[in-house]
């Protein structure tokens, strides 16, 4: 199973109308910052927008309220997952 993570856009590079430019954004969630690709996102984001990230690509844009709800649900899921299910994941990191 794959999980797509909502993250807030902090920087946008490239031109949405020119695929020969590097279409990259910097995104942040809970202090974790990453550079991601914008090649396939449904809506070109602006700084402050939220996007769903999967495998290094922004795949979908979200309204802020929807993104925050998804983040909270992921947090609740992590908090309520038994340690025996999480320990193999921690060993991989």
N, C-alpha and C positions, 0 to 999 in steps of 0.2 A: 504494500500500500504506500502511496505517495501522499505527502502533505504539502500543500501550497501555503506559504506564510505571507500574511499581510505586512507590508513595510511602508514607511513614510519616505517620500522622495525628498532628498536634501540638495541634489544637484542634477542638472540635465545637460547632456552634451549631444551635439549633432543636430541634424536637420531632419524633421519628420518627412519631408518631401524629397530627400536626397539619400538614397540607400548607399551611396558611395562614401558617406561620412560615417564616422563611428557613432552609432546610436546607443549611447550608454547613459545610465543614471547611477547616482550614488543613493543608496537607500539605508534607512536606519530602523532598527526595532530594539527597544530596550537597551540601547547603548552598543549594539552590534551593527557595524557599518559594512556594507558590501557594494561592489560595483556590479551592476547587472545590465543585460542587453535589453533593448527596447524594440527589437526587430519585429516582434509578433504581438505586441500589446494592442488591445482594442481601441485605446484612446491615448494620444500623446500626453504624458503627464506634465504638470508644472510642479515647481518646488512647493511642498506642503501637501500634495496629493498622496493618496494611498494606492498601492498596486499589490497584486498577489504575485508572489515570486515562486517559481518552480524551476529547478535545475539551472539557475542562473539567468532566467528570462522572466521579464514582467509579462504575465499572460492576460491580466485583467485589471482594470481600474475599479476602485471602490469609493463610495462616499465615506467620509470620515466616521460617521456613526456606525455604518456597517463594518468598517475595518476594526474599530474599537471593540465592537461586539464579538467579532471573530477572534481577536486577540485574547479577549477575556475567556471565551470558550476554550481556546487552546491552553490557556493558563490553568483553567479548572480541570481540564483533561489531564494535564501533567501532574497537578497536585493530587488527583484521585487515582492515579495509576499505581498499582502495587510495586514496591521496590524490586521484587523478583522479576518483574517484566522490564523494568528500567535498567537494572544492573548490567545486562549484556550490552545495552546501548552505551553505557558509560565506559565500558571496557574498550569499545571501538574508538573512542575519542582520544 
